[in-house]
Amino acid sequence: MAQSAKLADDLMAAVRREAELHIWSVAGHITHSLRLGAAIEQAGAYVHARVTAALDGRLDPAELREGEGIAWLDALTLRK
């Protein structure tokens, strides 16, 4: 069953632009992006659990890999 979600205007604009470039529907592009993100997390170079551990103080952020560190910093920025 289809569900709706609210996305920031800038994200939605990027989704629409990419969907048009690839001749996909907006929903198709969002689905692709979510699956791609999940594949990246499962590949091991980026482990979401490690980012979460750093965010809640169970892991020193200095121990994060490059991609994890970027995600950690992005999450901190969004909290402000």
PETA-V189280 format. One record per residue. N is the residue number from 0. SS is DSSP state (A for helix, B for strand, O for the rest). Layout:
[[N | SS] [N | SS]]
This chain:
[[0 | O] [1 | O] [2 | O] [3 | O] [4 | O] [5 | O] [6 | O] [7 | O] [8 | A] [9 | A] [10 | A] [11 | A] [12 | A] [13 | A] [14 | A] [15 | A] [16 | A] [17 | A] [18 | A] [19 | A] [20 | A] [21 | O] [22 | O] [23 | O] [24 | O] [25 | A] [26 | A] [27 | A] [28 | A] [29 | A] [30 | A] [31 | A] [32 | A] [33 | A] [34 | A] [35 | A] [36 | A] [37 | A] [38 | A] [39 | A] [40 | A] [41 | A] [42 | A] [43 | O] [44 | O] [45 | O] [46 | O] [47 | A] [48 | A] [49 | A] [50 | A] [51 | A] [52 | A] [53 | A] [54 | A] [55 | O] [56 | O] [57 | O] [58 | O] [59 | O] [60 | A] [61 | A] [62 | A] [63 | O] [64 | O] [65 | A] [66 | A] [67 | A] [68 | A] [69 | A] [70 | A] [71 | A] [72 | A] [73 | A] [74 | A] [75 | A] [76 | A] [77 | A] [78 | A] [79 | O]]
